[in-house]
Amino acid sequence: MRRDLLHLILIESLVTIAATLAGAFSVVYLVNSGFSLFESSLFYLQGFIWASALCLCLGRFGFGKPKHWLALGVMVQSAFYLSFVFLEGIWLLVLAPLFFAFYIVGFWVPYNILMLRQTSKKNRGEMIGYFFLVFPVIGLASPIIGGYMIEGIGYGMLFGCAFVTLLCNAILIMWSRSTDAAPMKGKLTTKNMGKRLAAGLFFEGGQEGVWWTMVPLISMLFITGEKNLGYLFALFNLAGGITSVAVARVSDLRGFRHWYVRIGALVCVPIIFGIALAPDMAWFLVLAGCIYLVQPMLQILLFAMATDRMDNNYESCSITRELLLNTGRILGGSLVALVLFTTGDVRLAYAVSGIMVLGIVLTK
């Protein structure tokens, strides 16, 4: 049990190193390479569309050999990063999102099933919180390193390091016994989950669909230079891990997770609008720190609630959650693209995420 837990966390850590080292700068790279704001907004939107289609497909056929899916998922993600080195123009804008989509479904759905098997109703929120904590802990250093690498060596080395990290991860996945599992197949259903929790997950995806594109872009309004952006991303990641595990632990003991979700969402909304209206860097940093202190709690608790209600059916929970998130991301990403196409206003496009988070209040 402990060995499996440690191996799973190590696998997630290597994925996270690549994501925070290089992935955080993907949209910045597109803009600096000459793509317009609107074109850059289409990048992840395409990935969300492909991911939703893949969820529908795998919800029907399942994951025959989960270990192989996990390894293939990280290898395809390594191809995603190499795309920034070898592809240009329309080919980068169209092909890279397809690799990204395969990774977030092909890797994360079976990985989350394995992760959920390490939990129980008594500790589920806390355990999910520990897995989510990997991202902010790794994020303390890797975005800063990434910023220095870009300014000192260039984007090519950055994306190359992400490729090597994921290649090592694929080897670990194939070697580790923690990834040995029988075929996984889960039905796409919200029956036991409930419509209002499903709506909460959908709007969580809507917020992510905005943030994956707009957090780097709105950050660029206040801070110039990839190295400085690295410091900023590290600050965000650090703030995100501070309270999440503690709140999740309290919800394990006392229940009523949906009230923590509602309160957290209501706190986030005015902060998001404040960030969109921030007059200077000082206000931006303060408000960004506040939002990343609260927002990760929503992800953890919504995931725990869905698993509680679909207990002993981790396969259905994981694939259904992934579909809800990605369809929500399509909505958020589409609204971002629409705002940037019609107005070009980065602040307004970011503010769309406030509306998405407000929808999470529907959770019950």
TORTORBA-488201 format. One record per residue (C-alpha): residue in one letter; residue number from 1; y, x, z. Coordinates in steps of 0.25 Angstrom, whole numbers, plus 5000, padded with zeros to 4 digits. Each point is the difference from the previous one (the first is absolute). Example, Ala and Ser with C-alpha at 12.3 -4.5 7.8 and 13.67 -1.06 7.14 Angstrom:
<atoms>
ATOM;A;1;4982;5049;5031
ATOM;S;2;5014;5006;4998
</atoms>
This chain:
<atoms>
ATOM;M;1;5000;5000;5000
ATOM;R;2;5010;5011;5004
ATOM;R;3;4996;5009;4988
ATOM;D;4;5002;4988;4991
ATOM;L;5;5013;4997;5006
ATOM;L;6;5005;5015;4998
ATOM;H;7;4995;5001;4986
ATOM;L;8;5007;4987;4996
ATOM;I;9;5013;5005;5006
ATOM;L;10;4999;5013;4993
ATOM;I;11;4997;4993;4987
ATOM;E;12;5013;4992;5002
ATOM;S;13;5008;5012;5004
ATOM;L;14;4997;5007;4987
ATOM;V;15;5004;4988;4992
ATOM;T;16;5013;4999;5009
ATOM;I;17;5003;5014;4998
ATOM;A;18;5000;4998;4985
ATOM;A;19;5008;4987;5001
ATOM;T;20;5011;5005;5009
ATOM;L;21;5000;5014;4993
ATOM;A;22;5002;4995;4986
ATOM;G;23;4999;4985;5000
ATOM;A;24;5013;4998;5007
ATOM;F;25;5008;5007;4989
ATOM;S;26;4993;4992;4988
ATOM;V;27;5012;4991;4998
ATOM;V;28;5010;5011;5002
ATOM;Y;29;4993;5008;4990
ATOM;L;30;5001;4989;4990
ATOM;V;31;5014;4998;5002
ATOM;N;32;5003;5015;4999
ATOM;S;33;4992;5000;4987
ATOM;G;34;5009;4991;4993
ATOM;F;35;4994;4986;5002
ATOM;S;36;5010;4989;5004
ATOM;L;37;4999;4993;5013
ATOM;F;38;4994;4988;4993
ATOM;E;39;4989;5008;4993
ATOM;S;40;4997;5007;5013
ATOM;S;41;4998;4986;5007
ATOM;L;42;4990;4997;4990
ATOM;F;43;4991;5011;5004
ATOM;Y;44;4994;4995;5012
ATOM;L;45;5001;4986;4996
ATOM;Q;46;4990;5003;4989
ATOM;G;47;4991;5006;5010
ATOM;F;48;5000;4987;5009
ATOM;I;49;4996;4992;4988
ATOM;W;50;4989;5008;4996
ATOM;A;51;4995;5001;5015
ATOM;S;52;5000;4985;5001
ATOM;A;53;4992;4999;4988
ATOM;L;54;4990;5010;5005
ATOM;C;55;4999;4992;5013
ATOM;L;56;4996;4988;4993
ATOM;C;57;4989;5008;4992
ATOM;L;58;4995;5007;5012
ATOM;G;59;5000;4988;5009
ATOM;R;60;4990;4994;4990
ATOM;F;61;4991;5013;4998
ATOM;G;62;5002;5008;5013
ATOM;F;63;4999;5015;5002
ATOM;G;64;4986;5004;4997
ATOM;K;65;5001;5014;5006
ATOM;P;66;5012;5001;5009
ATOM;K;67;4999;5015;5002
ATOM;H;68;5001;5002;4985
ATOM;W;69;5012;4990;5000
ATOM;L;70;5007;5007;5011
ATOM;A;71;4998;5014;4993
ATOM;L;72;5004;4994;4986
ATOM;G;73;5012;4993;5006
ATOM;V;74;5006;5013;5005
ATOM;M;75;4997;5008;4987
ATOM;V;76;5007;4989;4992
ATOM;Q;77;5012;5001;5010
ATOM;S;78;5000;5015;4997
ATOM;A;79;5001;4997;4985
ATOM;F;80;5012;4991;5004
ATOM;Y;81;5007;5012;5006
ATOM;L;82;4996;5009;4988
ATOM;S;83;5006;4989;4991
ATOM;F;84;5014;5005;5005
ATOM;V;85;4997;5014;4995
ATOM;F;86;4993;4997;4986
ATOM;L;87;5006;4987;4996
ATOM;E;88;5014;4996;4995
ATOM;G;89;5008;4988;4996
ATOM;I;90;4993;4987;4997
ATOM;W;91;4986;5006;5003
ATOM;L;92;5004;5004;5014
ATOM;L;93;5006;4986;5003
ATOM;V;94;4988;4993;4995
ATOM;L;95;4987;5008;5003
ATOM;A;96;5004;5005;5014
ATOM;P;97;5001;4987;5006
ATOM;L;98;4986;4996;4995
ATOM;F;99;4994;5012;5008
ATOM;F;100;5008;4996;5012
ATOM;A;101;4994;4986;4999
ATOM;F;102;4986;5005;5000
ATOM;Y;103;5002;5009;5012
ATOM;I;104;5007;4989;5009
ATOM;V;105;4988;4991;4997
ATOM;G;106;4988;5009;4998
ATOM;F;107;5003;5009;5012
ATOM;W;108;5007;4991;5010
ATOM;V;109;4992;4988;5000
ATOM;P;110;4986;5007;5003
ATOM;Y;111;5008;5009;5009
ATOM;N;112;5006;4989;5008
ATOM;I;113;4986;4993;5001
ATOM;L;114;4994;5013;5006
ATOM;M;115;5012;5001;5009
ATOM;L;116;4999;4986;5005
ATOM;R;117;4986;5003;5004
ATOM;Q;118;5005;5009;5010
ATOM;T;119;5007;4989;5007
ATOM;S;120;4997;4988;5009
ATOM;K;121;5008;4988;5005
ATOM;K;122;5003;5007;5013
ATOM;N;123;5007;5012;4993
ATOM;R;124;5003;4996;4986
ATOM;G;125;5015;5000;5000
ATOM;E;126;5000;5014;5007
ATOM;M;127;4990;5006;4991
ATOM;I;128;5006;4995;4987
ATOM;G;129;5013;5006;5006
ATOM;Y;130;4994;5014;5002
ATOM;F;131;4996;5000;4985
ATOM;F;132;5014;4995;4996
ATOM;L;133;5005;5011;5009
ATOM;V;134;4995;5011;4991
ATOM;F;135;5011;4997;4990
ATOM;P;136;5012;5003;5009
ATOM;V;137;4993;5012;5007
ATOM;I;138;4997;5007;4986
ATOM;G;139;5014;4995;4995
ATOM;L;140;5007;5009;5011
ATOM;A;141;4998;5012;4991
ATOM;S;142;4995;4997;4986
ATOM;P;143;5012;4993;4995
ATOM;I;144;5009;5012;5005
ATOM;I;145;4990;5010;4993
ATOM;G;146;5000;4992;4988
ATOM;G;147;5016;5000;4999
ATOM;Y;148;5000;5015;5002
ATOM;M;149;4989;5002;4989
ATOM;I;150;5008;4992;4990
ATOM;E;151;5013;5007;5002
ATOM;G;152;4993;5014;5001
ATOM;I;153;4989;4999;4990
ATOM;G;154;5001;4987;4993
ATOM;Y;155;4992;4987;4999
ATOM;G;156;4988;5006;4992
ATOM;M;157;4996;5008;5013
ATOM;L;158;5002;4987;5008
ATOM;F;159;4991;4991;4992
ATOM;G;160;4990;5012;4998
ATOM;C;161;4998;5001;5015
ATOM;A;162;4998;4985;5001
ATOM;F;163;4989;5001;4990
ATOM;V;164;4993;5012;5007
ATOM;T;165;5001;4992;5014
ATOM;L;166;4993;4988;4993
ATOM;L;167;4990;5008;4994
ATOM;C;168;4996;5006;5013
ATOM;N;169;5000;4985;5006
ATOM;A;170;4990;4996;4989
ATOM;I;171;4991;5011;5004
ATOM;L;172;5001;4996;5015
ATOM;I;173;4997;4985;4996
ATOM;M;174;4987;5004;4993
ATOM;W;175;4996;5010;5011
ATOM;S;176;5003;4991;5012
ATOM;R;177;4989;4990;5006
ATOM;S;178;5012;4991;5005
ATOM;T;179;5001;4995;4986
ATOM;D;180;4986;4996;4998
ATOM;A;181;4999;4985;4998
ATOM;A;182;4993;4989;4994
ATOM;P;183;5006;4993;4988
ATOM;M;184;5012;4992;5004
ATOM;K;185;5003;4986;4994
ATOM;G;186;5010;4990;5006
ATOM;K;187;5005;4987;4996
ATOM;L;188;5014;4998;4997
ATOM;T;189;5004;4989;5009
ATOM;T;190;5011;4996;5010
ATOM;K;191;4992;4989;5007
ATOM;N;192;4998;5006;5013
ATOM;M;193;5012;5008;5000
ATOM;G;194;5009;4988;4998
ATOM;K;195;5012;4997;4991
ATOM;R;196;5011;5005;5009
ATOM;L;197;4994;5013;5003
ATOM;A;198;4997;5001;4985
ATOM;A;199;5014;4998;4997
ATOM;G;200;5004;5010;5010
ATOM;L;201;4991;5011;4993
ATOM;F;202;5006;4995;4987
ATOM;F;203;5014;5002;5004
ATOM;E;204;4997;5014;5007
ATOM;G;205;4995;5004;4986
ATOM;G;206;5014;4994;4995
ATOM;Q;207;5007;5010;5009
ATOM;E;208;4992;5011;4996
ATOM;G;209;5002;4997;4985
ATOM;V;210;5015;5002;5003
ATOM;W;211;4999;5012;5009
ATOM;W;212;4991;5009;4991
ATOM;T;213;5011;5000;4990
ATOM;M;214;5012;4998;5008
ATOM;V;215;4999;5009;5012
ATOM;P;216;5001;5013;4992
ATOM;L;217;5011;4994;4991
ATOM;I;218;5009;4994;5012
ATOM;S;219;4998;5014;5007
ATOM;M;220;5006;5007;4988
ATOM;L;221;5013;4992;5002
ATOM;F;222;5002;5007;5013
ATOM;I;223;4993;5014;4999
ATOM;T;224;4999;5009;4988
ATOM;G;225;4989;5011;4998
ATOM;E;226;4985;4998;5001
ATOM;K;227;5000;5009;5012
ATOM;N;228;5010;4991;5008
ATOM;L;229;4992;4988;4995
ATOM;G;230;4988;5006;5006
ATOM;Y;231;5006;5001;5014
ATOM;L;232;5004;4985;4998
ATOM;F;233;4986;4996;4997
ATOM;A;234;4994;5008;5011
ATOM;L;235;5010;4993;5010
ATOM;F;236;4995;4986;4994
ATOM;N;237;4986;5004;5002
ATOM;L;238;5002;5005;5014
ATOM;A;239;5007;4987;5005
ATOM;G;240;4989;4992;4994
ATOM;G;241;4989;5005;5009
ATOM;I;242;5007;4999;5013
ATOM;T;243;4998;4986;5005
ATOM;S;244;4989;4995;4991
ATOM;V;245;4987;5004;5008
ATOM;A;246;5007;4995;5013
ATOM;V;247;5003;4986;4995
ATOM;A;248;4987;4999;4993
ATOM;R;249;4993;5004;5013
ATOM;V;250;5008;4989;5008
ATOM;S;251;4996;4990;4989
ATOM;D;252;4985;5003;5002
ATOM;L;253;5001;4998;5015
ATOM;R;254;5009;4987;5000
ATOM;G;255;4998;4994;4986
ATOM;F;256;5010;4992;4993
ATOM;R;257;5002;5010;4989
ATOM;H;258;5007;4991;4991
ATOM;W;259;5012;4999;5010
ATOM;Y;260;5002;5015;4999
ATOM;V;261;5000;4999;4985
ATOM;R;262;5010;4989;5000
ATOM;I;263;5009;5007;5010
ATOM;G;264;4999;5013;4992
ATOM;A;265;5003;4994;4987
ATOM;L;266;5012;4993;5006
ATOM;V;267;5005;5013;5005
ATOM;C;268;4998;5007;4987
ATOM;V;269;5008;4991;4991
ATOM;P;270;5014;5002;5005
ATOM;I;271;4997;5015;5001
ATOM;I;272;4996;5000;4985
ATOM;F;273;5012;4993;4996
ATOM;G;274;5008;5010;5008
ATOM;I;275;4994;5012;4993
ATOM;A;276;5004;4993;4987
ATOM;L;277;5014;4999;5004
ATOM;A;278;5001;5014;5008
ATOM;P;279;5013;5006;4997
ATOM;D;280;4996;5015;5003
ATOM;M;281;4989;5009;5003
ATOM;A;282;5001;4999;5015
ATOM;W;283;4998;4985;5000
ATOM;F;284;4989;5001;4989
ATOM;L;285;4992;5010;5009
ATOM;V;286;5001;4991;5013
ATOM;L;287;4996;4987;4993
ATOM;A;288;4989;5007;4992
ATOM;G;289;4994;5006;5013
ATOM;C;290;5001;4986;5006
ATOM;I;291;4993;4993;4989
ATOM;Y;292;4988;5010;5000
ATOM;L;293;4999;4999;5014
ATOM;V;294;4996;4985;4999
ATOM;Q;295;4995;4998;4986
ATOM;P;296;4986;5007;5001
ATOM;M;297;4997;4991;5012
ATOM;L;298;4999;4989;4990
ATOM;Q;299;4990;5006;4991
ATOM;I;300;4991;5004;5011
ATOM;L;301;5000;4986;5007
ATOM;L;302;4999;4992;4987
ATOM;F;303;4988;5009;4996
ATOM;A;304;4994;4998;5014
ATOM;M;305;5002;4985;5000
ATOM;A;306;4993;4998;4986
ATOM;T;307;4988;5008;5005
ATOM;D;308;4999;4992;5013
ATOM;R;309;4999;4987;4992
ATOM;M;310;4990;5006;4990
ATOM;D;311;4992;5008;5010
ATOM;N;312;4987;5005;4996
ATOM;N;313;5004;4998;4985
ATOM;Y;314;5008;5013;4998
ATOM;E;315;4998;5000;4985
ATOM;S;316;5006;4987;4998
ATOM;C;317;5012;5003;5009
ATOM;S;318;5003;5013;4994
ATOM;I;319;4999;4996;4985
ATOM;T;320;5008;4987;5003
ATOM;R;321;5011;5007;5008
ATOM;E;322;5001;5010;4988
ATOM;L;323;5002;4989;4990
ATOM;L;324;5010;4993;5008
ATOM;L;325;5008;5013;5002
ATOM;N;326;5000;5003;4986
ATOM;T;327;5004;4987;4995
ATOM;G;328;5011;5000;5010
ATOM;R;329;5004;5014;4995
ATOM;I;330;5001;4994;4986
ATOM;L;331;5010;4990;5005
ATOM;G;332;5008;5011;5007
ATOM;G;333;4999;5009;4989
ATOM;S;334;5004;4990;4990
ATOM;L;335;5013;4996;5008
ATOM;V;336;5004;5014;5001
ATOM;A;337;4998;5002;4985
ATOM;L;338;5008;4987;4997
ATOM;V;339;5012;5005;5010
ATOM;L;340;5000;5014;4994
ATOM;F;341;5000;4994;4985
ATOM;T;342;5011;4990;5003
ATOM;T;343;5009;5007;5009
ATOM;G;344;4995;5015;5002
ATOM;D;345;5004;4998;5015
ATOM;V;346;4990;5008;5008
ATOM;R;347;5005;4994;5013
ATOM;L;348;4998;4986;4996
ATOM;A;349;4986;5004;4995
ATOM;Y;350;4996;5006;5013
ATOM;A;351;5006;4987;5007
ATOM;V;352;4989;4992;4993
ATOM;S;353;4990;5006;5010
ATOM;G;354;5008;4992;5011
ATOM;I;355;4996;4987;4994
ATOM;M;356;4985;5005;4999
ATOM;V;357;5000;5004;5015
ATOM;L;358;5006;4986;5003
ATOM;G;359;4988;4994;4994
ATOM;I;360;4991;5007;5010
ATOM;V;361;5005;4991;5010
ATOM;L;362;4991;4989;4994
ATOM;T;363;4988;5007;5006
ATOM;K;364;4992;4992;5010
</atoms>
